[in-house]
Each structure stands twice: as C-alpha cells, then as structure tokens.
Amino acid sequence: MTAPTVLLTGGAGQLAQAARPAFERQGWTVVAHDIDELDIRDRDAVFAALSALRPRAVLNCAAIRDADLCEVDVDNAWATNDTAVHTLADACAEVDAHLTTISSDYVFDGRHDVPYVETDEAHPLSVYGETKLASEAVAQQGFTAVRTAWLAGRLGANTIKTMLRLADDPERQMAFVDDQRGSPTVAEDLASVLVRLTAERRAGVYHVTNSGEASWYELACHVLDSAGHDPARMGRIATDELDPPRAATRPAYSVLDNAALRRDGIPALPDWRDAVAELVRDLVADGGYLR
C-alpha cells in the first residue's frame, strides 16, 4: 500500500519542522516547501504544485506571524494569511486533498475572564487577528482550522529560545509583561494532534494548546527555573510600559479551551508547565536555543 503524502507549506518554520517527524512516524510521506519553493500567494504555482504532487493532505504552516509587521504591511498580511489559504483550499478541493491550516488566539479580543471555546464570538483587535479569522472560512468547505497560541518548539526561532539566550548573560536586565494571559504551547505536542486531525479529515475549527494558562512573566520565570537560573532575576512590566510600544493590540486574555478535542474524544495535551520544562531541558542539553 502506497504511503499517503502530505504537503507542508512554510517548511522552514518551527511548526512545519515539528510536523515532519510527527507525520513520518505515522507512515506519511512528507514534502515540505518554504516560500522559495512554493509561494502560496501565487495561485498558478499552488494549483500546479498540487496537481503534480496530488497529496492526500496539505498542512499550511505558512503565514506572516509578526502581528506588528501585519499592521504596517497590510496588503501582504491579507495576501498571505487569508487569500492564499483560500487558494490552497480551492486547489485541495480539485485534487481531493484535505487542508489543515493554522489560526490564532488573536481572533479574540481578550475581554473574557474564562478560556475561550471554539463557538465563542471572535472579535480581533489587529490586522493579524482579522486575517487569521477570515482564513478560517475554509472550515465551511470541509477543511480544518486550528487555533493555537504562544508556540515554541525545538527547531526554529521562538520566544522561549530568546528567554534562554537573555538568561545566559548574568548582567542582563529582563522583564516580560504580566498583563497578557494565554496558552503556552509546545510545537511538538501540537504537531501530534495536527496529524490526527488531518488524517481523520476532521472538518471545523479546533483549539489545540497545551493545558493551563500563564502570563508571559509566569512563562519566563518557569523557563528560567527549568534551565537552572534564578527566576527572581525576571522582572514584570505592563503592556503599556513597553518601549517602543507595539503596533498591534494584543488580547489581554486569550486562553483557549480545547472543547472540540474533548467533544471528539481526543486526549488533552500535557500541562504547559511539564511540556515547557521538557522543552527547556532539551534545548539546554544540546544548545538548541543558541541556533
């Protein structure tokens, strides 16, 4: 029996790099393309690539994830984060491939004080959040949109690696905001669920994050402690004290409740504290945070 093929877009990013081995462990053949090999904004190129490859599935990890950049490069943000996703959906429909695309907690305005479920009303505060919300319309075509948050993995750039590099300098002043709360998520944990949702062609919108919630300050303290540094070195600030101020408005509270996973009998991801501690130990052991 021929192994099914999955196409990963945004192939050089941390999530695609985590997804490749997760799919391969389940017997998939993986083809990963970054923008220099497949620019998903190019409709003709997308249709040609899927027509030639005829994959069983596409996992779209390509996006402009810098929320502040989206505020100044608005046209490109919409072209990449929304229009291109609909192009992928159209091309997938033509070859009977299942599309899974990645969305964000930024679709919410943060005015909740309890975790958001998938059916809660979305009201983004930024261009990034608006583009991600618009891209989720592909779920109405029978595809999958996965909202996740505060992502960090073993490969690729992320905030946890930045925290570890800063902590290596004993003279460095460090501070993270304590008035934004979200769902820290390890890319490798997310990837395992993405494989299942994709393989089973589960249509709709899903929240997929590690369990629990934290502020950026609490996450930073846990990272330092897990790496053997004194968490007392970490300071806390408010979002409106950031210098320079951020262009994109962040939701103050964007914790995601993985209600759809529970509904479908899919096990919850580990608590973020355990997942992050394991990630940090691995990054420190092999110097992965320096790359």
Buried (B, 14 or more C-beta within 10 A) or exposed (E): EEEBBBBBBBBBBBBBBBBBEBBBEBEBBBBBBBBEEBBBBBBEBBBEBBEEBEBBBBBBBBBBBBBBBBBEBEEEBBBBBBBBBBBBBBBBBEBEBBBBBBBBBBBBBBEBEEBBBBEBEBBBBBBBBBBBBBBBBBBEEBBBBBBBBBBBBBBBEBBBBBBBEBBEEEEEEBBBBBBBBBBBBBBBBBBBBBBBBBBEBBBBBBBBBBBBBBBBBBBBBBBBBBBEBEBEBBEBBEBEEEEEEBBBBBBBBBBBBBBBBEEEEBEEBBEBBBBBBBBBEEBBEEEBBEE
